[in-house]
Amino acid sequence: MTTTPVWSVDPRTGKQREQVAVEATSREVDEAVRAAHAARGPLADAAVRAAFLRTAAALLDEAAPHVIEAADAETALGPGRLTGELARTTGQLRAFADAVDEGSYLDVRIDRADPSLSPPRPELRRYKVPLGVVAVYAASNFPLAFSVPGGDTASALAAGCPVVVKAHPDHPATSELCASLLRRAAVANGLPPEVVAVVHGFDAGLELIRHPLVAAAGFTGSIRGGRALFDAAAARPVPIPFHGELGSLNPVVVTPAAAAERAEEIGAGLAASVTLGVGQFCVKPGLVLVPDGADGDRLAGELTKSLGETEPGVLLDHRMRENFVAGVRERAALPGVEAPVTPGSGGDHTVGAGYLSVRAEDLLAGEGHDILLEECFGPVTVVVRYVGQGEAGAVLGRLGGNLSATLQLSAAETEGAPGPAAELIGQVTGLAGRIVVNGWPTGVAVAPAQHHGGPYPAATSHSTSVGGTAIERWLRPVAYQSVPDALLPPELREANPLNLPRRVTGD
């Protein structure tokens, strides 16, 4: 049998480090899914699931030096960034363990029977049950928080769903190391190790989404790759939910009043946000509307200075580097587009940060300029100089869905009086899943009220992949009508033996 090796590659040199695994065959994908499916029963115990998640977090923390070393060797993201990402990852695991203990994610609702109503109401009891095996497609730019031990895996396990992860080829050794720690945590809590499995290879990813026992999927990546899997999920004999994060431009609007008040501060903050993680964050601001005139010039001047002082960086792999250089070159060649700080190749293995500038009237009128409204993965942004809110609104009207939209407002504009700022809030609310005022979108807090998603193509569903409500993606509601108490699931019995929060009507 021919096998295809899976290599760990150093992005700083482009050289192979070690062979980590071989790409999974159809038979091996089938075996992984079937073993995960068989593990659903043991995973049904909520107390065991919570303990499992906490043990997984503890083991990852204990192995932090090895995990960070492995991830840095494969991604060049640096120990500082990866230390923070690991803390975020273990924090997510513990947060979902707390959610399982608390129980409100089950959304228990009870309606008492009331024969006096017209029509009469029967006794109804409703809660949510896990979907089954979840396929997780790991992200390139977050080897921990959006990969094997990341939010999709943590939330699915918390819901009671075993997970089969399609590892990303940019960090296979990190994926295997993290998977081994999760499986150790499972065994330590009496669960079969097959509650978490990892497969490698492009074809394995397709086999996974098509497997009849896979009940749902989570994806973070490109529009092209995500859309192919989304379509495959919908084309199955039994379609399944596909929760994909595909791409986002994350527009920023700087009002004239904000530019007049703090142009240099905004320019410096924008540069820091664009270059964070070498521009490889899914919420990097990729399009910035800056007012025409002297205040906008001051902002652009500070952006030019800050980006010009930024050292070249290493992208996650050489394919991404080539796509970045080609994408910048294509955009810079458009009529009316200038490059005050030329982004692109910074050497054989690095890229330089920069930005492109275009007038709003040229962007709106020029043929071929729509590519400026598409994400370019890496340390570059497009500054659009606009005249009046009408031009700014026209540019925003050309955008698709986004993960975030940011407004830089003056102190007076934040007081909430009706006016242009309120109109902008209304317009960008239709474009994005998270609205930021006087901050930057990079840095997505893991919190109960967080929403990381947005209209298509930012996401393929209205769910979030970050925060407590991410667990809802892997559950479905079931209502029980006039079922005797002894036959109800423990979660719905009258005595409430699990002490779950519940909403009751008719008492």
N, C-alpha and C positions, 0 to 999 in steps of 0.2 A: 504494500500500500504506500502510495506517495504521500509524504507529509510536508507541510510548509512550515518552516521554522518561524518563530516569533522572537524578534531580537529587541533588546533594550538598546537604544541609540542615544549617544551624547549629543544634544543639540548645539553645544559649544564648538564641537569639532566635526559633527556629521558622521562620526565613526561608531561602529557597532561595539557595544560593551560586553554583552553576554546574551546567549540564547536562553530565553525564559521559559518558553513553552512551544507547542506546535498548534497550528490553527485547528479548531475543532471540526470534526467531520459531522455529517448529518446524523449519524448514529450516536455520536457523543453528545450532540445538542439534545437529541431525543432522550438519552439517558439522564442528562442533567435535569431536564424539565420534569420527567416522570418521577425522579427522586424528590425533587422539590414539591411536586404535587402530593406525593405520599407523606410529606412532612407537615401537611396542613393540620392534621389532628393534634399532634403534640404542641403546635404553635397556638392552638386555640385558647390555652390557659393564659388569661391576662396577666396574672401575677408572675408567671414564668417569663412572659414576653418582656415585661418591665425589667425584671432582674437580668435577663439576657442583654438588653440594650445597655444597661448600666455596666455590666461586666465588659461588654465590647468597648465602651468608652474608657474604662479603666485600663484595659489591655493596650489600647492605642496610646494612651498617655504614658504607660510604662515603657512602651517601645518607641517613644517619640524620637530619640536620637537616630534609630535605624530607619524609621519611617521618613523622617525629614531628609536624611542623607540619600535614601533611595529616590525620593521624589525630586530632590534638587539635581541629582545626577541625570535624571531623565527629562527634566523640564527647564532647568536653568532659572527657575523662579526665585531662587535664593533662600537661605535659611530663615531670614527674618519674615518674609512673606509666608513661607510654608509653616512656620511656627504659629503664626496667627490663624492660618487656615486649619491647622490641626485642632487648635483650640475651638474654632467654630464648629468643626466636625464632631468633636466629642461633646460639645455643648448641645448640638442638635440631638444627638443620641440620648442624652440625659433629659432634654426637654420633652422628647416623645415618650420616654419612660414615665415622666410625670403626667403626661396627658393620658396615658393608658391607665395609670393609677386613679386619676381624677374621674375619668369615665364620660365626660360630657360629649366627647366625639361620637359616642353611640347615638346621641340625639333621641333619647328615650321619650316617647310621648304616649300618654294614655288618655283616651276619651271614654268616659263612663257611658254605659247604655242609658238611653233616655227615650222611653216609648211615648212620652208626651209630645215630642217634636214631630213636625210634619215635613218630610217623612220621618218615621222613627229612626233613632240612631242606635246601632248595635254597639256592643263593647268592642273597642278597637285599641290595639297595642302595637306600637311601631318602634323599631330600632334598626340599626345598620349592621350588616354582616360583611365579612371580607370577600373580595371578588375571587381570589385564588392566586395562582402563580403570576408574579409581576416580572416583566422583562425590563431591565434598566440598561440604558445606553449611556455609557460614561462620557463625560465631557473632557475635552483636551486641556482646557485652561484651568481647571480645578481638579488636580489629581486626587484630592481627598474629599472636599466638601460637595462636589458634584460627580463623584465617581463611586468606587466600590463601597466605601463606608459612608457615603454622602446622604444628602437629604432625601432623595428618592428611595434609597434602600432603607434608611431609618424609618421613614414614614410608612412604607409598605410593611415592614416587619412589625411596626407598632400596630397596624391595622389587622395583623394576623395573616399576612400574605407572604409566603416564601418568595425569594428573589433569585433570579438568574441574571447576572450582569454580563453584558457584552463589553469587555474591557476595551479601553481606547488604546490604539497602537502606539501612542506617544509615551505611555507610562505603564508597560506591562509588568515590570518587576514590582513597582509600587502596588499595582492592582493585586498581584499574587500575594504579596506580603500582607496587605490589609485583609484580603479574603481569609488568609490563614488565621489571623487574629479574630475575625468574626466567627469563624468556625470553632475555634477554641472556646470562645465565649458561649457558643451554643451548647457544646458538649458539657461545659462546666455547669450549665443549668438544666441538664437532662434532656436537651433537644438534639435531634439528629443534625450532624454537620451539614447535611444537604439543604437546610433552610436557606443557605447562601451558597451559590455556585457562580463560577466565572468561566466564560468561554471566550476564545480569541478568534479573530478573523472576520473579514467582510462577509463571506458567505454564511458564516455562523450567525451573524446578525440577521440576515434574511431568513434563515431557517427558524430562528428564534421567534420572530414576529409572526411567522406563519404557523407555528406549532399549535395544534388544537387545544392543548391544555394551558396555554398562556392566556390569561384572562384580561390583562391590561399591560400598558407599556409607558415608560417615562423616558424622555430623550432630551438632551441638551447638546446643541450643535448647529450646523449650518442649515440654511433654508433648503438647499438641494438635497442633502442627506436626510433631513427630517421629513421633507415632503415625500420622498420615496418610501420611507417607512410608514408614514401616515396613510399614504394611498394603499400600501400593502395591508395595513391593519383594517382599512375599510373594505378591501376587496376580498377578505377571507369569507368562507361560507358562513361563518358566524363572526361578524365584525366585533372589534373590541375597542374600548377607550384607548386613545393614544394622546398622552399629555406631553406635547413637545414644545420646547423653547427653541425657536429657529433662527432668530436674528432681529437686530434692533438698531436704529440710528440714534435714539435717545436725544431728541432735539433740545436745544437750550435757546431761550429768548431773553435777550438783555434789553430792557426798556431804555429809552433815552434818559429818563430820570435816574435810573440806576447807573448808567454809564457816566453821567455827569457827577454823580455822588462818589463813586468808587471804581473808576475805570481800571486803575492799576491793580487793585485788589482782585477784581474779577478776572483780569488777564492772567495773573499769577495762579489763581485757583484753577482756572481752566487748564492751564499748562500742566499742573500737577495731576488733574483728573485724567487728562488725555494720555499721559505717559505712565500712569500707575500700572504696574505689571506689564510694562512695555506695550501698553495699549491693548492688552488682551483680555479686558473685562467685557462681559456681555452688556454692561451698562455704561461703557465709555461714551462720553458725549461726542457724537460723530457729525453733528450739524449745529452750528451756532449762529443765530441771527443777531447781528450787531448793528446798531444804528449808524447811518452815514453821518459824517461830520467830525468835528475836532475831538469830541469825547470818545467816539468810536475809534478814532485814530490813536488816542492814548491807550485804549484797551489793546488794540492790535499791536502797538509798540511794545507793551509789556509782554504780550504773548510771544512776539518775535524774540525778545530778549531771553525769556525763560526757556523757550524751546531750543533756542540756539545754544544755550548752556547745558542742555541735557546730553549726557553721554550716550553713545550708541548702545543698544541692548540686543539680547539674543531672543528670538522668537522660539516657540515651542518645537518647531521642526523646520527643516529646510524647504519643504513644500509650502508651508505657510509663508516663509520668507519670500519665496519666488512669487507667490500670489500677491503679497503685499507690494513688492517692488513693481510688478506688472500693473496692479490696480492703481497705484499712485501715478505711474507714468501715463496710463490711459486718461485719467482724470485731469492731469496737469496739461495735457495736450489740447484740451477743449478750448474753443474761442472764449476769450474773456476771463479765463482762469489764470491766476497768478500764484506763485509759490514763494511767499516772503521768507519762509524757512523750508528748504526743499527736503521733504521726507523721502526715504528710500534706502538704498544700500549703504550701509556704514562700513562695509568690509566683507570678507568672504563668508562670515558667519553671523554678522550683526546687521542691524538696521538703525537708521537715524530717524529721530522724531522730527515732525514738522507740521505745517498746515498749508492748506490751499485757500485762496480767497476769490470770491466772485460776487458781482453785483446781483441783487435780487432780480432786476429786470432782465439781465442776461440769462440767469438760471431759468426764469419763467418762459423766456422767449426762444432760447437756443435749442436747436436740434441736437440730440445726443446728450444733453445735460442731465437727463434723468439718472444717469449713473452716479451723479453726485448725491442723489437721494437714496443710495444703497450703502449698506454697511461695508467698510473697508477695515478688515481685521488687522490691527496694529496701531502704532503710535502716530496717528494722523487724524485731523479733523478738518472740516470744511467751514470756513467763516463766510457767511452771506451778509453783505452790507445792504441794509434796507432803508427805504425812505418812507416813513409813515406806517401806521399800524395796518393799513390796507395791504401794503406789500408784504409785511410780515405774515399777515393772515393768509394771503394767497400762497405763500411758500408752505405754510403749515397745512393748507388744504390739499397739497400735493402728496402728503406723506401717508404711508400705510400705518399699521399698528406698531406700537413701541412698548418696551418694558417700562420706560420712564420718560418724563418730560420735565424740564427744569425752567423755572422763571427766576431771573435776577431782577429784583424790584428795589425801588428806593424805599427809604424809611416811611415816607408819606404814603406810598402806594400800599404798604403792608397794613395800613390802618383799617382797610376793609371798606372804604367808601365806594359806592358804585362808580364805575369808570373803566378805563381801558384795562387795568389789571384784573378786575373781576371778569371782564370779557375774555381775556387771555386764559384765565383759569377754566372758564367754561369750554373754550375751544380745545385746549390740550387734554381736558378730561375725556374727550371723545377719542383721543389718540393713544392714550397710554394707561398702564396699570398702576403707576405710581407717579404722583406729582410732587416735585421738590421745589421749595421756594428758598432762595438765598442759601443754597447749599450745592452739593454736587452729587450726581447719581451713583458714582462709584462708592461701594461700601453699602451692602444690603444687610440691614440688621435682621438677625434671627429673632423674631418677636411675634407674639400672638396676632397682632394687627397688621403684620407685614403682608404685602401682596407682590409677588414676583411673577408677573405674567402680563398679558395685555392683548389687545385685538391682534388678529392675524396680520402679518406673519410673526409677530413677537411670540405668539403662542397659538397652539391649535385647540385650546380649550379655555374656559374662563376660570380655571383653577389656578392656584399658586403652587410653586415648587419650593417656596421658602416660608417658614412660619408654621404655627400649630395647625392651621386649617389644611395644610398639605396632605394630611392623613385622609381627608375626605375623598381624595381621588381614587382610593383603593377600596371603597366601601359602597354598598348599595342598600337602600331601605327595603324592609319587609314589614308588612302589616299583618297582624293576626286578629281575625274577627271571630268573636264568640268562642274562643278556644279555652277549654277548661284550664284552670290555674296549674294543675299538676302536669299538664302537657306543654306548658309554655317554656321557652328558654329561661334560665335563671335570671337573665337580665330584665325580664318583663313580669316576673311573678309578683303577686300582690305584696308579699312580705318584704320585697326588695332585698334579698339575701346578700347581694353584692354591694349594697349601699350606694347605688348609682344616682346621680342627679336625674330628675325626671320632671316633665311637665304634665300635669294632670288637669283635665277639665271635667266638670260635672260633680265634684265632691260637695 
